[in-house]
């Protein structure tokens, strides 16, 4: 048995690096079995074969019904993503998150499952997406579905899009100009593998960081403009493997030299109303952290949600994501700052966002562009 005090620091680091690399190579192609044995909370996601969203498996996020999915190549990498908790690129990080393990504990548990013998490798499987005939057919089916929904949609200012406009008005979003949103009069709703009905819906295109379409965001409604009584009224459509969503956003309007971002569509619309600054929606905190501003933007203002602290995000996920985005943006030659709503999170609520501020304080609850610019100059 190796003991640390018999090795110098470099030898000790190399020892653990060798063990991790060995376990990673042997686990490739076997992560489905490993995760099933070591993380029973993943059973629902594993049953859905990495193709459907399922409840978040983390005990710190029990209220989520439709936030998590395993990557399509999860058997090779063990990776997955929760729209709220973050992205976990491999099975080791996934096990650490779900079980609260340290890196050492995750490695040892995987080794125990595989048989802890360094150098005994299974046949090596290339890590990365495997394109098979079935995968190609699925990708083509997803493209057809996305195109069909978009072609069936009508502009949000069309006469038949009244449910969408009523919904936005009920949310306190009286817009002077129409955002780049569309309306579908009868969009199919899937509950897992089953179709449960059709509902009116607001649909929005999600673009990648090069402004190419990736997928469609849906907000399901009732005919009188209320949120539909379904388990997950806001959902992203599945999209082909060759499209990358990270770095992108929903382009609600044309960007200017100053661009604002917020997480949700309605929060972004509230910022646009409250400040007059063109605002895009990043969909969630994970995408906010990875957002890449388009060419021509000189100043980026990040309007973050104020989220309650959690074990995974002790400073609040929205606050952490916005700070991370600001840190990444300055080296790009773009001035950036994050602004979090003032006030306490209401009892019984998970967060306080800028739509709440618009409802509570009106446009007076938002900082002026001049005050933001002064703070940016001070930060620079």
C-alpha positions in Angstrom: 0.0 0.0 0.0 1.3 3.4 -1.0 1.7 6.0 1.8 2.0 9.7 1.1 4.9 10.3 3.5 7.0 7.9 1.4 6.6 10.0 -1.7 7.3 13.6 -2.6 4.4 15.8 -3.7 5.1 15.3 -7.4 5.1 11.5 -7.0 1.9 11.6 -5.0 0.1 13.7 -7.6 1.4 11.4 -10.4 0.1 8.4 -8.5 -3.5 9.8 -8.3 -3.3 11.1 -11.9 -2.4 7.6 -13.1 -5.2 6.0 -11.1 -7.7 8.5 -12.4 -6.6 8.0 -16.1 -6.7 4.3 -15.7 -10.2 4.3 -14.2 -11.4 6.8 -16.9 -10.2 4.5 -19.7 -11.7 1.4 -18.2 -15.0 3.1 -17.4 -15.5 4.4 -21.0 -18.4 2.5 -22.4 -19.5 1.3 -19.0 -20.8 4.4 -17.3 -24.4 3.3 -17.6 -23.8 0.4 -15.3 -21.5 2.3 -13.0 -24.0 5.2 -12.5 -26.8 2.8 -12.0 -24.9 1.0 -9.3 -23.4 4.0 -7.6 -26.1 6.6 -8.0 -29.6 5.1 -7.7 -31.1 8.6 -8.0 -30.2 8.5 -11.7 -32.5 5.6 -12.5 -35.1 7.8 -14.2 -32.5 9.5 -16.4 -30.9 6.1 -17.2 -34.2 4.6 -18.1 -34.8 7.5 -20.6 -31.5 6.6 -22.2 -30.1 10.1 -22.2 -32.7 11.3 -24.7 -35.3 12.9 -22.4 -35.2 15.4 -19.6 -36.1 14.0 -16.1 -36.2 15.3 -12.6 -33.0 16.6 -11.1 -31.4 13.8 -9.2 -29.7 16.0 -6.6 -31.2 16.0 -3.1 -30.5 19.8 -3.1 -32.9 20.4 -6.0 -35.9 18.1 -5.3 -38.5 20.5 -6.8 -37.2 20.2 -10.3 -39.4 18.1 -12.6 -37.8 18.5 -16.0 -34.3 19.9 -15.6 -31.8 17.0 -16.0 -30.6 14.8 -18.7 -27.6 12.6 -19.4 -25.5 13.4 -22.4 -26.3 11.3 -25.5 -22.8 9.7 -25.2 -23.2 9.2 -21.4 -22.2 5.5 -21.7 -18.8 6.7 -22.8 -18.3 9.8 -20.7 -20.8 9.5 -17.8 -21.6 13.2 -18.2 -24.9 15.1 -17.8 -26.4 18.5 -17.2 -29.0 20.1 -15.0 -30.5 23.4 -16.2 -30.2 24.7 -12.7 -27.3 22.9 -11.0 -24.8 23.0 -13.8 -22.9 20.8 -16.3 -21.0 17.7 -15.3 -18.7 16.6 -18.0 -17.9 13.1 -16.8 -19.1 10.4 -14.5 -16.7 11.3 -11.7 -18.0 14.9 -11.4 -21.6 13.6 -11.7 -21.0 11.2 -8.8 -19.4 13.9 -6.7 -22.4 16.1 -7.2 -25.1 13.6 -6.6 -23.6 11.8 -3.7 -21.6 14.6 -2.1 -18.4 12.7 -2.5 -14.9 14.1 -2.7 -12.8 13.4 -5.8 -10.9 10.7 -4.0 -14.2 9.0 -2.9 -15.6 9.1 -6.4 -12.4 7.6 -7.9 -12.2 4.8 -5.3 -15.9 3.9 -5.8 -15.5 3.6 -9.5 -12.3 1.6 -9.1 -14.1 -0.7 -6.7 -16.9 -1.3 -9.3 -14.4 -2.0 -12.1 -12.0 -4.0 -10.0 -9.2 -2.0 -8.5 -6.3 -3.3 -10.6 -4.3 -0.6 -12.3 -3.2 -1.6 -15.8 -6.0 -4.1 -16.3 -7.8 -2.3 -19.2 -11.0 -3.2 -21.0 -10.8 -2.8 -24.8 -10.5 0.9 -25.3 -13.5 2.8 -26.6 -13.0 6.2 -28.2 -14.5 8.9 -26.0 -16.8 11.2 -27.7 -20.1 11.1 -29.7 -20.5 7.9 -31.7 -22.3 8.6 -34.9 -24.3 5.5 -35.9 -27.1 5.0 -38.4 -29.6 5.3 -35.5 -28.0 8.5 -34.4 -28.1 10.0 -37.9 -31.8 9.1 -38.2 -32.6 10.6 -34.8 -30.8 13.8 -35.7 -32.7 14.1 -39.0 -36.0 13.5 -37.1 -35.1 16.3 -34.7 -34.3 18.7 -37.5 -37.7 17.9 -39.1 -39.5 18.5 -35.8 -37.8 21.8 -35.2 -38.5 23.0 -38.7 -42.1 21.9 -38.5 -42.8 23.8 -35.3 -41.1 27.0 -36.5 -42.9 26.9 -39.9 -46.2 26.4 -38.2 -45.7 29.4 -35.9 -47.0 32.9 -36.6 -45.7 36.3 -35.4 -46.6 37.3 -31.9 -48.4 40.4 -33.2 -50.7 38.4 -35.5 -54.4 38.5 -34.7 -54.5 34.8 -33.7 -51.6 35.2 -31.3 -53.9 37.0 -28.7 -53.2 34.3 -26.0 -49.5 35.1 -26.1 -50.1 38.9 -25.8 -52.6 38.3 -22.9 -50.0 36.2 -21.1 -47.3 38.8 -21.4 -49.7 41.5 -20.3 -50.8 39.5 -17.2 -47.1 39.2 -16.4 -46.8 42.9 -16.4 -44.9 43.1 -19.7 -46.5 45.9 -21.7 -44.2 46.2 -24.6 -43.8 49.2 -26.9 -42.3 47.0 -29.6 -42.8 43.3 -30.3 -39.9 41.0 -29.4 -38.6 38.3 -31.7 -41.1 35.8 -30.4 -43.5 33.6 -32.3 -46.8 31.9 -31.4 -48.0 28.4 -32.1 -51.7 27.9 -31.9 -51.7 24.2 -30.9 -48.3 22.7 -30.0 -48.0 19.1 -28.9 -47.0 18.5 -25.2 -45.0 15.5 -24.3 -45.0 14.0 -20.8 -42.0 11.7 -21.1 -42.7 9.5 -24.1 -46.5 10.2 -24.1 -48.4 13.0 -25.9 -50.9 14.4 -23.4 -52.5 17.1 -25.5 -52.0 20.3 -27.6 -51.7 23.8 -26.2 -51.1 27.4 -27.5 -47.5 28.3 -27.0 -45.0 31.1 -27.2 -42.0 29.8 -29.1 -38.5 31.4 -29.3 -35.5 30.5 -31.3 -32.3 29.7 -29.4 -29.2 30.6 -31.3 -25.6 29.5 -30.7 -22.7 31.9 -30.2 -22.3 32.4 -34.0 -26.0 33.3 -34.3 -27.0 30.0 -36.0 -30.3 28.4 -34.9 -30.0 25.5 -32.4 -33.3 24.8 -30.9 -36.7 26.2 -29.8 -37.9 27.3 -26.4 -41.6 26.7 -25.7 -43.9 28.4 -23.1 -47.2 26.4 -23.0 -50.3 28.5 -22.4 -54.1 28.3 -22.1 -56.4 29.8 -24.7 -57.1 32.7 -22.4 -53.4 33.6 -21.9 -52.4 31.8 -18.7 -49.6 29.4 -18.0 -50.8 25.9 -19.1 -51.5 23.4 -16.3 -48.8 20.9 -17.3 -45.8 19.6 -15.4 -43.2 21.7 -17.2 -44.8 24.7 -19.1 -41.4 25.9 -20.2 -39.2 23.5 -22.1 -36.4 23.4 -24.7 -36.9 21.1 -27.7 -34.3 18.4 -28.3 -31.8 19.2 -31.0 -29.3 17.4 -33.2 -25.8 16.4 -31.9 -24.0 18.7 -34.3 -25.6 21.8 -32.8 -24.0 23.4 -29.7 -26.2 25.5 -27.4 -23.5 26.7 -24.9 -22.5 30.3 -25.6 -25.8 31.1 -27.2 -29.1 32.8 -26.2 -32.6 33.8 -27.3 -32.2 37.0 -29.4 -35.3 39.0 -28.3 -34.2 42.1 -30.2 -31.3 43.5 -32.3 -28.2 44.0 -30.2 -26.5 47.4 -29.9 -23.1 48.5 -28.7 -24.6 47.9 -25.2 -26.3 44.6 -24.6 -28.0 43.2 -21.5 -28.6 39.6 -20.7 -30.9 37.9 -18.2 -31.9 34.3 -17.7 -35.5 33.8 -18.6 -37.5 35.3 -21.5 -39.9 37.2 -19.2 -37.1 38.5 -17.0 -35.2 39.7 -20.1 -38.3 41.5 -21.3 -38.7 43.2 -17.9 -35.1 44.5 -18.2 -35.7 45.7 -21.7 -38.8 47.6 -20.5 -37.1 48.9 -17.3 -33.9 50.1 -18.9 -34.5 50.5 -22.6 -31.3 48.4 -23.2 -31.6 45.6 -25.8 -31.7 42.4 -23.8 -31.3 38.7 -24.6 -32.4 35.7 -22.6 -29.8 33.0 -21.8 -32.6 30.5 -20.7 -30.8 29.5 -17.5 -27.9 30.2 -15.2 -25.7 27.5 -16.9 -26.0 29.1 -20.3 -25.6 32.6 -18.7 -22.2 31.6 -17.4 -21.1 30.4 -20.8 -22.7 33.2 -22.9 -20.5 34.8 -25.6 -21.5 38.4 -26.7 -21.9 38.9 -30.4 -19.5 41.0 -32.5 -20.0 44.8 -32.1 -21.0 44.7 -28.4 -18.8 47.0 -26.4 -20.6 46.8 -23.0 -22.4 43.8 -21.5 -24.7 44.3 -18.5 -25.7 41.0 -16.7 -29.0 41.3 -14.9 -28.8 38.2 -12.6 -31.4 36.5 -10.6 -31.0 36.6 -6.8 -31.2 32.9 -5.9 -31.2 31.3 -2.4 -27.8 29.8 -1.4 -27.5 26.0 -1.7 -24.8 23.5 -1.0 -23.8 23.4 -4.7 -24.0 27.2 -5.1 -23.3 28.8 -1.7 -23.6 32.3 -3.2 -26.7 31.5 -5.2 -26.6 30.1 -8.7 -27.7 33.2 -10.5 -25.2 35.4 -8.7 -22.4 32.9 -9.3 -23.2 32.6 -13.0 -23.4 36.3 -13.6 -20.1 36.9 -11.8 -18.4 34.2 -13.8 -19.7 35.7 -17.1 -18.4 39.1 -16.2 -14.9 37.6 -15.4 -14.9 35.9 -18.8 -16.1 38.9 -20.7 -13.5 41.6 -19.8 -10.6 39.7 -21.4 -12.6 39.7 -24.7 -12.2 43.5 -24.7 -15.8 44.1 -23.6 -16.7 46.0 -20.5 -19.0 44.0 -18.3 -20.7 44.2 -14.9 -23.4 42.2 -13.1 -26.4 43.7 -11.3 -28.5 41.8 -8.8 -32.0 42.9 -7.6 -32.2 44.7 -4.3 -34.4 43.4 -1.6 -35.1 40.1 0.2 -36.3 37.0 -1.6 -40.0 36.6 -0.7 -41.0 33.8 1.7 -41.7 30.6 -0.1 -39.9 31.7 -3.3 -36.7 30.4 -4.6 -35.4 33.7 -6.0 -36.0 37.3 -6.7 -35.6 38.4 -10.4 -36.0 41.6 -12.4 -39.6 40.8 -13.4 -40.4 40.9 -9.7 -38.7 44.3 -9.5 -40.7 45.6 -12.4 -43.9 44.5 -10.7 -42.8 45.8 -7.3 -41.2 49.1 -8.2 -41.9 49.7 -11.9 -39.2 51.2 -14.1 -37.9 53.2 -11.1 -36.5 49.9 -9.7 -34.0 49.7 -12.5 -30.6 51.5 -12.7 -30.1 54.0 -15.5 -27.6 53.4 -18.3 -25.6 56.4 -17.2 -25.3 55.1 -13.6 -24.2 51.7 -15.0 -21.6 53.3 -17.2 -20.2 55.3 -14.3 -19.8 52.1 -12.3 -18.1 50.4 -15.3 -15.6 53.3 -15.6 -14.8 52.9 -11.9 -14.4 49.1 -12.2 -12.0 49.6 -15.2 
